[in-house]
Amino acid sequence: MRVFSDAQDGSPSDLSESVVALGTFDGVHLGHKEILRRCVSRAKQESIPSCVFTFDKHPLEVIKPQLAPETLTDLEDKFALIKDAGIENTVIARFDRKMARTGPEEFVRKVLVDCLNAKWVVVGFNYTFGFKAEGNAETLKGFGKKYGFNVEISKPVVVDGTVVSSTRIRASLAKGDVEAACKMLGRPYSVKGKIVRGQSRGKAMGYPTVNLDVPREIALPKAGVYATIACIEGEMYKGVTNVGTRPTFQGKAVTVETHIIGFDRDIYGKALRVLFVKRLRDEKRFESAEALACQISQDVERAKDILEGQNAS
C-alpha cells in the first residue's frame, strides 16, 4: 500500500481514476471494514485503484480540543489495518484550521475531483464533512451528479443489537467491557508502547510485571485487572494486566502493568503490545502486599483458564 502525506499538495498525481473511501477510521472497526470492503470490491469491478482519504488527527482536536475523544488506533496501526483490507493507496491529510474552514463543495472539488479523480466514493451512512459538518452522505450524492462521480453508502453494521461505532467502542472500554469492544472491532482491543522500568514491587511479590508506556491520547479500558495476551518480538504469551493507580501502594498516576505468565527475560526498552481478552475484577486496595500477592495468584489461574486455547504460550 502506498501512503501519501497530503492530498492538498496534489498527490498522488498518478491516479487518473480511483475509488475513494472517506472517513476518520479510528479503530478500523467492523463498520469501517465494510466501507473498505466495498471500496476494494468496487475498485476491482471498475479495474481502477482503491484509495482511502483520511486525516492525521480527529477533527475535534482542532475544532474543539476539549471534546476530542481518545483514539483507538495510532496512525501506524490504522495504516496496517487499512492495508490488510486490501486498499492500494492511502492519503493522510493534515487537519488544521484551514481544512476545518473548507466548505463541503470546496472539499469535493479540491480533494475528490482535482486530486483523486474519483469515479466512485464510498462512505458510511453517518458520514459528515466540510465546514461545521454541513455535508453528509446525501449531500455527497448531489455533488457526485454535479462533478461526475458515483456515491455508494455503506449501511450500519450491527453487533448484538448495537450499531458499531468508534464512540460505542470507547464507551465499552470505559465500562471495562473489552469483550463488547472486541466484537465491534472484530479483534481484541490492544494498546502498545515501550517497556519502561517500574518500582519492581511485583517482582518482590513473586509476580514480576512490565510497565507499558502508552501514549496519553490512546484510550485505556476502565481501571481493573484483565486476562490479556502480551505480544513481543513476534511471540505471544498469556498474561494478567492491571490498568490503574495501584492503590495498595498509594499510587496516583494511571499505569499499565502486565505480568507475563512463565516469562523471565529482560525486555526493558522493547516494544510490547497488550491484547485485552476479558476483565477479571475491579482494581482495589489490599491491606498488605501479601494479600495482594494471594489475589494475583488467583488472577493468574483464572487468566490461564480463560486464555486456554489461545495462540499464546
C-alpha positions in Angstrom: 0.0 0.0 0.0 1.3 3.5 -0.9 0.8 6.2 1.7 0.7 9.9 0.8 1.1 12.7 3.3 -1.1 15.5 1.9 -3.7 15.5 -0.8 -3.9 19.3 -0.7 -0.5 19.3 -2.5 -1.8 17.3 -5.4 -0.5 13.9 -4.5 -1.0 11.1 -5.5 -0.6 12.6 -9.0 -0.7 9.3 -10.9 -4.3 8.4 -10.1 -6.1 9.0 -13.4 -9.2 7.5 -11.7 -9.9 6.0 -8.3 -12.5 4.6 -5.9 -12.2 6.5 -2.7 -13.3 5.6 0.8 -13.8 8.6 3.1 -13.7 8.5 6.9 -11.7 9.0 10.1 -11.4 5.2 10.5 -10.4 5.4 14.2 -10.2 1.8 15.3 -10.9 0.4 11.8 -13.8 -1.5 13.3 -16.4 -3.7 11.6 -18.3 -0.8 10.2 -15.1 0.7 8.8 -14.1 -2.7 7.4 -17.4 -2.9 5.5 -16.7 0.5 3.9 -13.2 -0.7 3.0 -14.5 -4.0 1.6 -17.0 -2.1 -0.6 -14.2 0.2 -1.8 -11.9 -2.7 -2.8 -14.8 -4.6 -4.4 -15.9 -1.6 -6.4 -12.3 -0.9 -7.5 -11.9 -4.4 -8.8 -15.2 -4.2 -10.7 -14.0 -0.9 -12.3 -10.4 -2.1 -12.7 -9.1 1.1 -11.1 -7.1 1.8 -7.9 -8.7 1.9 -4.5 -7.8 4.8 -2.2 -8.6 5.9 1.4 -8.7 9.5 2.3 -8.4 10.3 6.0 -6.9 12.8 8.4 -3.8 12.8 10.6 -6.0 13.5 13.7 -9.6 13.6 14.9 -11.1 16.9 13.6 -12.3 17.7 17.1 -8.6 18.0 18.2 -8.6 21.2 16.1 -12.2 22.4 16.2 -12.9 21.7 19.9 -9.9 20.2 21.7 -11.7 19.9 25.0 -14.2 17.5 23.3 -11.7 15.4 21.3 -12.0 11.7 22.1 -9.2 9.4 23.0 -8.1 7.4 20.0 -8.4 3.7 19.4 -5.6 3.3 17.0 -2.5 5.3 16.2 -1.6 6.1 12.6 0.8 3.1 12.3 -1.9 0.6 13.3 -4.6 2.4 11.2 -2.4 2.1 8.1 -1.7 -1.6 8.8 -5.4 -2.4 9.2 -6.3 -0.4 6.1 -3.6 -2.3 4.2 -4.9 -5.6 5.5 -8.3 -4.7 4.0 -6.7 -4.6 0.5 -6.6 -0.9 -0.1 -3.9 0.2 -2.5 -3.4 3.9 -1.7 -4.0 5.9 1.5 -3.9 9.7 1.7 -3.3 11.1 5.2 -4.2 14.8 5.1 -3.2 17.3 7.7 -6.4 18.6 9.5 -5.8 22.2 10.5 -7.8 25.4 10.8 -7.7 25.9 7.0 -9.1 22.4 6.5 -11.7 23.0 9.2 -13.0 26.1 7.3 -13.2 24.2 4.0 -16.8 24.1 2.8 -18.4 20.8 1.5 -18.3 21.7 -2.2 -14.7 23.0 -2.0 -13.6 19.8 -0.3 -15.3 17.8 -3.0 -13.8 19.8 -5.8 -10.2 20.1 -4.5 -9.8 16.6 -3.0 -12.2 14.2 -4.7 -12.2 15.8 -8.2 -8.9 17.7 -8.7 -6.6 15.5 -6.6 -8.0 11.9 -6.5 -10.0 11.9 -9.8 -12.7 9.9 -8.0 -15.0 7.8 -10.1 -16.7 6.2 -7.1 -16.8 7.4 -3.5 -17.7 5.1 -0.6 -18.8 6.4 2.8 -20.6 5.3 5.9 -24.3 6.0 6.5 -23.4 8.7 9.0 -20.6 10.4 7.2 -20.3 14.2 7.5 -17.8 16.6 6.0 -16.9 20.2 5.4 -17.2 23.3 7.5 -19.4 22.7 10.6 -20.1 19.2 9.2 -22.6 20.8 6.7 -22.1 18.0 4.2 -23.4 14.4 4.6 -23.8 11.3 2.5 -26.8 12.5 0.7 -25.2 15.9 0.1 -22.2 14.0 -1.4 -24.6 12.2 -3.8 -25.7 15.6 -5.1 -22.1 16.7 -5.7 -21.5 13.4 -7.4 -24.1 14.2 -10.0 -22.6 17.7 -10.5 -19.0 16.6 -10.8 -19.3 13.2 -12.4 -18.7 10.6 -9.7 -20.9 7.9 -8.1 -21.5 7.5 -4.4 -22.0 4.2 -2.5 -23.3 4.5 1.1 -22.5 1.6 3.4 -25.3 0.6 5.8 -24.8 0.3 9.5 -23.1 -2.8 10.9 -25.0 -4.1 13.9 -23.5 -6.4 16.6 -25.6 -7.7 19.4 -28.3 -5.1 18.6 -25.9 -2.2 18.6 -24.7 -0.2 15.7 -20.9 -0.4 15.6 -19.1 2.9 16.0 -15.9 4.3 17.5 -17.9 6.1 20.1 -19.6 2.9 21.3 -16.3 1.1 21.4 -14.9 3.8 23.6 -18.0 3.6 25.8 -17.5 -0.2 26.2 -13.8 0.3 27.1 -14.8 3.0 29.7 -17.0 0.3 31.3 -14.3 -2.3 31.1 -16.3 -4.4 28.7 -13.4 -5.4 26.5 -15.4 -8.3 25.1 -18.0 -6.0 23.6 -15.2 -3.8 22.2 -13.7 -7.0 20.7 -16.9 -7.9 19.0 -17.3 -4.5 17.4 -13.6 -4.3 16.3 -13.5 -7.8 15.0 -10.3 -8.4 17.1 -9.2 -7.9 20.7 -8.6 -4.3 21.7 -4.9 -3.6 22.2 -2.5 -0.9 23.3 1.2 -0.8 22.6 4.3 1.1 23.8 7.8 0.8 25.1 8.5 -1.2 28.3 9.8 1.1 31.0 11.2 0.4 34.4 8.8 0.5 37.4 9.3 0.0 41.1 9.8 -3.8 40.9 7.0 -4.4 43.6 5.6 -7.2 41.5 8.9 -9.0 41.4 9.2 -8.7 45.1 5.9 -10.5 45.5 6.8 -13.2 43.1 4.9 -11.8 40.1 7.2 -9.6 38.1 5.5 -7.1 35.8 6.5 -5.0 32.8 5.3 -1.4 32.7 4.0 -0.2 29.4 4.4 3.4 28.4 1.2 4.0 26.5 0.8 7.4 24.6 -1.6 9.7 26.5 -4.1 10.0 23.6 -4.8 6.3 23.4 -7.9 5.0 25.1 -7.4 2.6 28.0 -10.0 0.2 29.4 -11.6 1.1 32.8 -9.3 0.6 35.7 -9.1 -3.0 36.7 -7.4 -6.4 36.1 -7.7 -8.2 32.8 -6.7 -11.5 31.2 -4.5 -10.4 28.3 -2.1 -11.6 25.7 1.3 -10.0 25.5 2.9 -9.7 22.1 6.7 -9.2 22.0 9.2 -9.8 19.2 6.6 -11.7 17.2 5.7 -14.1 20.1 2.5 -14.2 22.1 2.3 -15.0 25.8 -0.6 -15.3 28.3 -0.7 -12.5 30.8 -2.6 -10.6 33.5 -2.7 -6.8 33.2 -3.6 -4.2 35.7 -4.8 -0.8 34.5 -5.0 1.8 37.3 -3.2 3.6 40.0 -2.0 0.7 42.2 -4.0 1.8 45.4 -2.3 -0.8 47.6 0.9 1.3 47.2 -0.7 4.7 47.2 -0.1 5.2 43.5 -1.6 8.3 41.7 -0.7 8.0 38.0 -2.5 5.6 35.8 -0.2 2.7 34.7 -0.5 -0.4 32.5 1.4 -3.3 34.2 1.5 -6.8 32.8 2.6 -10.0 34.4 3.6 -12.3 31.6 2.9 -15.8 32.8 6.0 -18.0 32.8 8.2 -15.3 31.3 11.5 -14.3 32.8 13.6 -12.5 30.1 14.9 -9.0 30.4 12.9 -6.9 27.9 13.2 -3.4 29.2 13.2 -0.9 26.3 11.5 -3.3 24.0 8.1 -2.7 22.3 5.1 -4.5 23.7 1.5 -4.9 22.6 -1.1 -6.0 25.1 -4.4 -7.5 23.8 -7.3 -7.3 26.3 -9.4 -10.5 26.3 -11.6 -10.4 29.5 -12.0 -8.3 32.6 -11.2 -10.3 35.8 -12.1 -7.8 38.5 -12.0 -4.2 39.7 -8.8 -2.7 40.9 -8.9 -2.5 44.7 -6.7 -1.6 47.7 -5.4 -4.5 49.7 -4.3 -4.3 53.4 -0.9 -5.8 52.6 1.4 -6.8 49.8 0.9 -10.4 50.9 -2.9 -10.1 50.5 -2.3 -8.6 47.0 0.0 -11.5 46.1 -2.6 -14.0 47.1 -5.2 -12.3 44.9 -2.7 -12.1 41.9 -2.2 -15.8 42.2 -5.9 -16.3 41.8 -6.0 -13.8 38.9 -3.2 -15.8 37.2 -5.1 -19.1 37.4 -8.3 -17.5 36.1 -6.4 -15.9 33.2 -4.8 -19.3 32.3 -8.3 -20.9 32.1 -9.7 -18.0 30.1 -6.8 -17.9 27.7 -6.6 -21.7 27.2 -6.7 -22.4 23.5 -5.5 -19.0 22.5 -2.5 -19.0 20.3 -0.2 -17.9 23.1 2.5 -19.6 25.3 
